[in-house]
Amino acid sequence: MSRPRIVIVGGGFAGHNAARVLHDSLADTADIVLINPTDYFLYLPLLPEVAAGVLDPRRVSVSLSATLPGVQCVLGEATAVDVEGRRVTVRTPEDDTVDLSYDRLILAAGSVNALLPIPGVTQNAHGFRGVPEAVYLRDHITRQIELADLTDDPAERDARCTFVVVGAGYTGTEVAAQGPLLTTALIRNRPRLHGQRVRWMLLDKAGRVLPGLDHRLGRTADRVLRRRGVEVLTGMSISEATPDGVTLETGEGVPSRTLVWCVGVRADPIAESLGLPTTKGRIDVDEYLGVPGHPELFACGDAAAVPDLTRPGELTAMTAQHAERQGRLVAHNVAASLGEGDRSAYRHHDLGFVVDLGGVSAAANPLGVPLSGLAAKAVTRGYHLMAMPGNRLRVATDWLLDAVQRRQSVQLGMVRSPAVPLDSSAPELAKSPRPQD
């Protein structure tokens, strides 16, 4: 008899953990295939530190082949799934097409940038979902400071030194907190910019910073942001974006060359393309992470509408913590469907959240205990080191170097790169003009 093939779409928190657990339990009895657009697992929570120049981009890029020995990693993007024929169509990086059959399919495709119908956003905003976007943003900010140093026009200098971040959730708050530290380091060796106002703005329609987390974390983050001079505008967003600035909902124009879009995420579009029932673009699954009516199909992470058994009637949030746990559980349940062990329902217990605010600042509530300052920083960095599947020593080394040395203020050649469209689900946007530098 041929060995069953288990195909996993997506190598993020959910997919990577599913592949690892499946290999540990079924390596001798099943073939495990992981489809991912890159050859690495991206540790997304540390991406703001890449944009701020604290971490080398390779630190958050953990090799799939090194951490998943024995798992066949297929480099490419899953573009279609034939549910009846049990086949996945994959487009490789060189635009070839590969069809893979499966006996079990785990859809863990994750999420992409959430867009709002605001004129000019897709053409002029910088997204923040991958390494290219983080490196691009760092290059872009560096270039704005360099060009501001060259101009004698006060209006142009002010615009280039104004940075607007929309979205005060987890990512946007960390980007806005890290931003002033980066621009301060960039200006340090530029005497012409000494005394120049560098304006960082953080906007969100919600009434507070970190609206989805404990209000105590939000208060700590808000305090740190304001202490660094960030203009925190809650209950506020933009109505238009142009290459020369943004217009606030109040009608006020803000000249700027930098708009960072961190409003939120939505499930990868492949989830809706399957023709299966969905909720808000996420595939409906039961508490065992299986697709009703399709015993060979499973979904987890941001692509799945997983019922929250601790809050009846609600779905689990689209967070890395849920994705990681669901990835491990779906692996056990897939193994159970093949006769190895018993399946279990997904029921989570909140262990708390950590938010790195740059420098010596952080906010954390491990097991519900609110922390700030150095204590929160220690917990935050300790958590990240434990959660990362690799590169721990390299990350810790970069943190140490950042504490004792000045940051390297050079570009890495990513400005104007076509690899960083805001809507990563629409490749045609990569061909559209990038924001003017």
C-alpha positions as CSV (number, residue, x, y, z in Angstrom):
1,M,0.0,0.0,0.0
2,S,1.2,3.5,-0.8
3,R,1.9,5.9,2.0
4,P,-0.7,8.6,2.6
5,R,0.4,12.1,1.6
6,I,-0.4,15.0,4.0
7,V,-0.1,18.4,2.3
8,I,0.2,21.6,4.4
9,V,-0.5,24.9,2.7
10,G,1.5,27.7,4.5
11,G,4.6,27.6,6.6
12,G,3.7,30.2,9.2
13,F,3.0,29.6,12.9
14,A,0.2,27.2,12.2
15,G,1.7,25.4,9.2
16,H,5.2,25.1,10.7
17,N,4.0,23.7,13.9
18,A,1.7,21.2,12.1
19,A,4.5,20.0,10.0
20,R,6.9,19.6,12.9
21,V,4.4,17.6,15.0
22,L,3.3,15.5,12.1
23,H,6.9,14.6,11.3
24,D,7.5,13.5,14.9
25,S,4.4,11.3,14.9
26,L,4.0,10.0,11.3
27,A,7.5,10.2,9.7
28,D,7.6,6.4,9.2
29,T,4.1,6.0,7.9
30,A,3.2,9.1,5.8
31,D,4.7,11.6,3.4
32,I,4.5,15.2,4.7
33,V,4.6,18.1,2.2
34,L,4.8,21.8,3.1
35,I,4.0,24.4,0.5
36,N,5.3,27.9,1.2
37,P,6.2,31.0,-0.9
38,T,9.6,31.3,0.9
39,D,12.1,28.8,2.2
40,Y,11.9,30.1,5.7
41,F,9.5,30.5,8.6
42,L,8.9,34.2,9.4
43,Y,8.9,35.1,13.0
44,L,6.5,38.0,12.5
45,P,6.4,39.5,16.0
46,L,10.0,40.7,15.6
47,L,9.5,42.3,12.2
48,P,9.3,45.8,13.7
49,E,12.8,45.3,15.1
50,V,14.0,44.5,11.5
51,A,12.4,47.8,10.3
52,A,14.1,49.7,13.1
53,G,17.5,48.3,12.4
54,V,17.8,46.3,15.6
55,L,17.8,42.9,14.0
56,D,19.3,41.6,10.8
57,P,16.5,40.4,8.5
58,R,18.0,36.8,8.6
59,R,17.4,36.6,12.3
60,V,13.6,36.4,11.9
61,S,13.9,34.1,8.8
62,V,14.2,30.6,10.2
63,S,15.2,27.9,7.6
64,L,12.4,25.4,6.9
65,S,14.8,22.7,5.7
66,A,16.9,23.1,8.9
67,T,14.0,23.0,11.3
68,L,11.8,20.5,9.5
69,P,14.2,17.7,8.4
70,G,12.3,14.9,6.6
71,V,9.4,17.2,5.5
72,Q,9.3,17.9,1.8
73,C,9.3,21.7,1.3
74,V,7.7,22.9,-2.0
75,L,8.7,26.4,-2.8
76,G,5.7,28.2,-4.3
77,E,2.3,29.6,-3.8
78,A,-0.9,27.5,-3.6
79,T,-3.2,29.1,-6.2
80,A,-6.1,26.6,-6.3
81,V,-7.5,23.5,-4.5
82,D,-9.6,20.9,-6.3
83,V,-11.5,19.7,-3.3
84,E,-13.3,16.8,-5.2
85,G,-10.1,15.7,-7.0
86,R,-7.9,16.2,-3.9
87,R,-5.3,18.2,-5.7
88,V,-3.4,21.5,-5.0
89,T,-2.1,23.7,-7.7
90,V,1.2,25.4,-6.9
91,R,2.8,28.3,-8.8
92,T,6.6,28.2,-8.4
93,P,8.8,31.3,-8.1
94,E,9.6,30.9,-11.8
95,D,5.9,30.7,-12.8
96,D,5.8,27.0,-13.4
97,T,2.7,25.1,-12.3
98,V,2.8,21.9,-10.2
99,D,-0.1,19.8,-9.1
100,L,0.1,17.9,-5.9
101,S,-2.3,15.2,-4.8
102,Y,-3.2,14.7,-1.2
103,D,-4.9,12.3,1.2
104,R,-5.1,14.9,3.9
105,L,-4.9,18.7,3.4
106,I,-4.2,21.3,6.1
107,L,-4.9,24.8,5.0
108,A,-2.8,27.2,7.0
109,A,-2.3,29.9,4.5
110,G,-2.4,32.7,7.0
111,S,-3.4,36.2,6.2
112,V,-2.7,39.3,4.1
113,N,-3.0,43.0,4.6
114,A,-6.5,44.2,5.2
115,L,-7.5,47.1,2.9
116,L,-10.1,49.8,3.3
117,P,-11.7,51.8,0.4
118,I,-9.5,54.9,1.0
119,P,-8.3,56.6,-2.1
120,G,-4.6,56.3,-2.7
121,V,-3.7,53.8,0.0
122,T,-2.7,50.9,-2.2
123,Q,-0.5,53.2,-4.3
124,N,1.1,55.2,-1.6
125,A,1.2,53.2,1.7
126,H,3.8,50.7,2.9
127,G,2.5,47.4,4.0
128,F,4.1,45.4,6.9
129,R,3.7,41.7,6.5
130,G,7.0,40.4,5.4
131,V,10.8,40.8,5.4
132,P,10.9,42.7,2.1
133,E,8.4,45.2,3.5
134,A,10.3,45.6,6.7
135,V,13.7,46.1,5.0
136,Y,12.0,48.4,2.5
137,L,10.5,50.6,5.2
138,R,13.9,50.9,7.0
139,D,15.5,51.9,3.7
140,H,12.7,54.3,3.0
141,I,13.0,56.0,6.4
142,T,16.7,56.2,6.1
143,R,16.4,57.8,2.7
144,Q,13.9,60.4,3.9
145,I,16.3,61.5,6.6
146,E,19.2,61.6,4.1
147,L,17.2,63.7,1.6
148,A,15.9,66.0,4.3
149,D,19.5,66.7,5.2
150,L,20.2,67.7,1.6
151,T,17.3,70.1,1.0
152,D,17.2,73.8,1.9
153,D,13.4,73.9,1.5
154,P,11.9,73.9,5.0
155,A,8.5,72.6,3.8
156,E,10.1,69.6,2.0
157,R,12.3,68.9,5.0
158,D,9.3,68.9,7.3
159,A,7.4,66.5,5.0
160,R,10.3,64.1,4.7
161,C,10.6,64.1,8.5
162,T,7.0,63.3,9.1
163,F,6.0,59.6,9.4
164,V,2.4,58.5,9.6
165,V,1.4,55.0,10.9
166,V,-2.3,54.0,10.6
167,G,-3.4,51.2,12.9
168,A,-2.7,51.1,16.6
169,G,-2.9,47.4,17.0
170,Y,0.0,45.1,17.9
171,T,2.1,45.8,14.8
172,G,1.4,49.5,14.3
173,T,2.1,50.3,18.0
174,E,5.4,48.6,17.8
175,V,6.4,50.3,14.6
176,A,5.4,53.7,15.9
177,A,7.3,53.0,19.2
178,Q,10.5,51.9,17.4
179,G,10.3,54.7,14.8
180,P,11.5,57.6,16.9
181,L,14.5,55.6,18.2
182,L,15.5,54.9,14.6
183,T,15.2,58.5,13.3
184,T,17.0,59.8,16.4
185,A,19.9,57.5,15.5
186,L,19.8,58.6,11.9
187,I,19.9,62.3,12.7
188,R,22.7,62.0,15.3
189,N,25.5,62.4,12.8
190,R,23.7,65.0,10.7
191,P,24.4,68.5,12.1
192,R,22.1,70.2,9.6
193,L,19.1,68.3,11.1
194,H,19.9,69.1,14.7
195,G,16.8,70.9,16.0
196,Q,14.7,69.6,13.2
197,R,11.3,68.4,14.3
198,V,10.8,64.7,13.5
199,R,7.1,64.0,13.6
200,W,5.7,60.5,14.2
201,M,1.9,60.0,14.1
202,L,-0.1,57.0,15.1
203,L,-3.8,56.9,14.1
204,D,-6.6,54.4,14.8
205,K,-10.4,54.5,14.6
206,A,-10.6,52.8,18.0
207,G,-10.7,54.7,21.2
208,R,-7.3,53.6,22.5
209,V,-4.0,52.1,21.7
210,L,-3.9,48.3,21.4
211,P,-7.7,48.0,21.4
212,G,-7.7,44.2,21.2
213,L,-5.5,43.7,24.3
214,D,-5.8,44.3,28.0
215,H,-6.4,48.0,28.7
216,R,-3.4,48.0,31.0
217,L,-1.1,47.1,28.1
218,G,-2.7,49.9,26.1
219,R,-2.1,52.4,28.8
220,T,1.6,51.4,29.1
221,A,2.1,51.6,25.4
222,D,0.3,55.0,25.1
223,R,2.5,56.4,27.8
224,V,5.7,55.3,26.2
225,L,4.6,56.5,22.7
226,R,3.7,60.0,24.0
227,R,7.0,60.2,26.0
228,R,8.9,59.7,22.8
229,G,6.9,62.4,21.1
230,V,4.6,60.3,19.0
231,E,1.3,62.0,18.3
232,V,-1.4,59.4,19.2
233,L,-4.7,60.2,17.5
234,T,-7.4,57.7,18.5
235,G,-10.9,57.8,17.0
236,M,-9.1,59.0,13.8
237,S,-8.0,57.7,10.4
238,I,-7.2,59.1,7.0
239,S,-9.6,59.9,4.2
240,E,-7.0,60.1,1.4
241,A,-3.3,59.3,0.6
242,T,-1.1,60.9,-2.0
243,P,2.6,60.8,-2.8
244,D,2.9,64.1,-0.9
245,G,0.9,63.3,2.2
246,V,-2.3,62.3,3.8
247,T,-5.6,63.9,4.6
248,L,-7.1,63.2,8.0
249,E,-10.8,62.6,8.4
250,T,-11.1,66.1,9.9
251,G,-9.9,67.5,6.6
252,E,-6.5,68.5,7.8
253,G,-3.7,67.8,5.4
254,V,-0.4,66.3,6.7
255,P,2.5,66.7,4.2
256,S,4.5,63.5,4.4
257,R,6.4,61.0,2.3
258,T,5.8,58.0,4.6
259,L,2.5,56.2,5.2
260,V,2.8,52.8,7.0
261,W,-0.4,50.7,6.8
262,C,-0.9,48.5,9.9
263,V,-4.7,48.5,10.0
264,G,-5.1,44.7,10.3
265,V,-5.2,41.5,8.4
266,R,-7.7,39.3,6.5
267,A,-7.5,35.6,5.6
268,D,-5.5,34.7,2.6
269,P,-7.9,34.8,-0.5
270,I,-7.3,31.1,-1.2
271,A,-9.6,30.4,1.8
272,E,-12.6,31.8,-0.1
273,S,-11.6,30.3,-3.4
274,L,-12.3,26.7,-2.3
275,G,-16.1,27.2,-2.5
276,L,-16.5,26.0,1.1
277,P,-18.6,27.8,3.8
278,T,-16.7,30.8,5.2
279,T,-17.1,33.4,7.9
280,K,-15.5,36.8,7.2
281,G,-13.3,35.1,4.6
282,R,-12.1,32.3,7.0
283,I,-13.0,28.7,6.3
284,D,-15.6,27.3,8.7
285,V,-14.2,24.5,10.8
286,D,-15.5,22.5,13.8
287,E,-13.8,22.4,17.2
288,Y,-11.5,19.7,15.9
289,L,-10.3,22.0,13.1
290,G,-11.9,19.8,10.5
291,V,-14.0,21.1,7.6
292,P,-17.6,19.7,8.1
293,G,-18.5,17.2,5.4
294,H,-14.9,16.8,4.3
295,P,-13.0,14.4,6.6
296,E,-9.8,14.9,4.5
297,L,-9.8,18.7,4.9
298,F,-8.5,20.7,7.9
299,A,-7.8,24.4,8.4
300,C,-6.1,26.4,11.2
301,G,-4.6,29.7,12.0
302,D,-5.7,33.0,10.4
303,A,-7.3,31.1,7.5
304,A,-9.8,29.2,9.7
305,A,-12.9,30.4,11.5
306,V,-12.2,28.3,14.7
307,P,-15.0,28.4,17.3
308,D,-13.9,29.7,20.7
309,L,-15.1,27.2,23.2
310,T,-14.2,29.5,26.0
311,R,-16.5,32.2,24.6
312,P,-19.5,30.5,23.0
313,G,-20.6,32.1,19.7
314,E,-17.3,33.8,19.0
315,L,-14.3,32.8,16.9
316,T,-10.7,32.7,18.1
317,A,-8.7,35.8,17.3
318,M,-6.2,36.0,14.4
319,T,-3.0,35.9,16.6
320,A,0.2,34.0,16.5
321,Q,-0.5,32.4,19.8
322,H,-3.7,30.8,18.5
323,A,-2.0,29.8,15.2
324,E,0.8,28.0,17.0
325,R,-1.5,26.0,19.2
326,Q,-3.9,25.2,16.5
327,G,-1.1,24.0,14.3
328,R,0.0,21.5,16.9
329,L,-3.5,20.3,17.6
330,V,-4.5,19.9,13.9
331,A,-1.4,17.7,13.5
332,H,-2.6,15.4,16.2
333,N,-6.1,15.3,14.8
334,V,-4.9,14.6,11.3
335,A,-2.8,11.7,12.7
336,A,-6.0,10.5,14.5
337,S,-7.8,10.5,11.2
338,L,-5.2,8.1,9.9
339,G,-5.5,5.8,12.9
340,E,-2.8,7.3,15.2
341,G,-4.3,8.4,18.5
342,D,-7.5,10.2,19.3
343,R,-8.6,13.6,18.2
344,S,-9.1,16.6,20.6
345,A,-11.1,19.8,20.5
346,Y,-9.4,23.1,20.4
347,R,-9.8,24.9,23.7
348,H,-7.2,27.6,24.6
349,H,-6.2,29.3,27.8
350,D,-4.9,32.9,27.5
351,L,-1.3,33.0,28.7
352,G,-1.1,36.8,28.2
353,F,0.6,39.0,25.6
354,V,3.9,40.8,25.2
355,V,4.5,44.1,23.3
356,D,8.1,45.3,22.7
357,L,8.2,49.1,22.6
358,G,11.9,49.4,21.8
359,G,14.8,50.6,24.0
360,V,14.2,49.4,27.5
361,S,10.4,49.7,27.3
362,A,7.8,46.9,26.9
363,A,4.4,45.9,28.1
364,A,3.4,42.4,29.1
365,N,0.8,40.6,31.1
366,P,2.0,37.0,31.6
367,L,-0.7,34.9,33.2
368,G,-2.7,38.2,33.7
369,V,0.0,39.9,35.7
370,P,0.6,43.5,34.3
371,L,4.2,44.4,33.8
372,S,6.0,47.4,32.3
373,G,9.6,48.7,32.0
374,L,12.6,46.4,32.5
375,A,10.5,43.5,34.0
376,A,8.2,43.5,30.9
377,K,11.3,43.8,28.6
378,A,12.8,40.7,30.2
379,V,9.6,38.7,29.9
380,T,9.0,39.9,26.3
381,R,12.5,38.9,25.0
382,G,12.4,35.7,27.0
383,Y,9.1,34.8,25.4
384,H,10.3,35.5,21.9
385,L,13.5,33.4,22.4
386,M,11.5,30.5,23.6
387,A,8.8,30.8,20.9
388,M,11.3,31.0,18.0
389,P,12.1,27.6,16.3
390,G,15.6,28.7,15.5
391,N,18.2,31.6,15.3
392,R,17.9,32.2,19.1
393,L,21.6,32.9,19.7
394,R,21.8,35.2,16.6
395,V,18.8,37.2,17.8
396,A,20.2,37.5,21.3
397,T,23.6,38.6,19.9
398,D,21.9,41.3,17.8
399,W,20.0,42.5,20.9
400,L,23.3,42.7,22.8
401,L,25.1,44.6,20.0
402,D,22.2,47.1,19.8
403,A,22.5,47.7,23.5
404,V,26.3,48.6,23.3
405,Q,26.7,50.0,19.8
406,R,25.1,52.5,17.6
407,R,22.8,51.3,14.8
408,Q,24.2,51.0,11.3
409,S,22.5,53.8,9.3
410,V,22.8,52.6,5.8
411,Q,20.3,51.5,3.1
412,L,20.2,48.0,1.9
413,G,19.0,48.7,-1.6
414,M,15.3,48.0,-1.2
415,V,13.8,51.4,-2.0
416,R,11.5,51.3,-4.9
417,S,11.5,47.5,-4.9
418,P,8.6,45.8,-6.7
419,A,8.7,43.1,-4.0
420,V,6.7,45.0,-1.5
421,P,3.2,45.8,-2.7
422,L,0.7,46.7,0.1
423,D,-1.8,44.0,-1.0
424,S,0.4,40.9,-1.1
425,S,-2.6,39.0,-2.4
426,A,-2.7,41.0,-5.6
427,P,0.6,40.4,-7.5
428,E,-0.4,42.9,-10.2
429,L,0.0,45.7,-7.7
430,A,3.7,45.0,-7.7
431,K,3.8,46.5,-11.2
432,S,2.1,49.7,-10.1
433,P,4.3,52.8,-9.4
434,R,5.8,52.9,-5.9
435,P,5.5,56.0,-3.6
436,Q,7.8,58.8,-4.6
437,D,10.9,59.1,-2.5
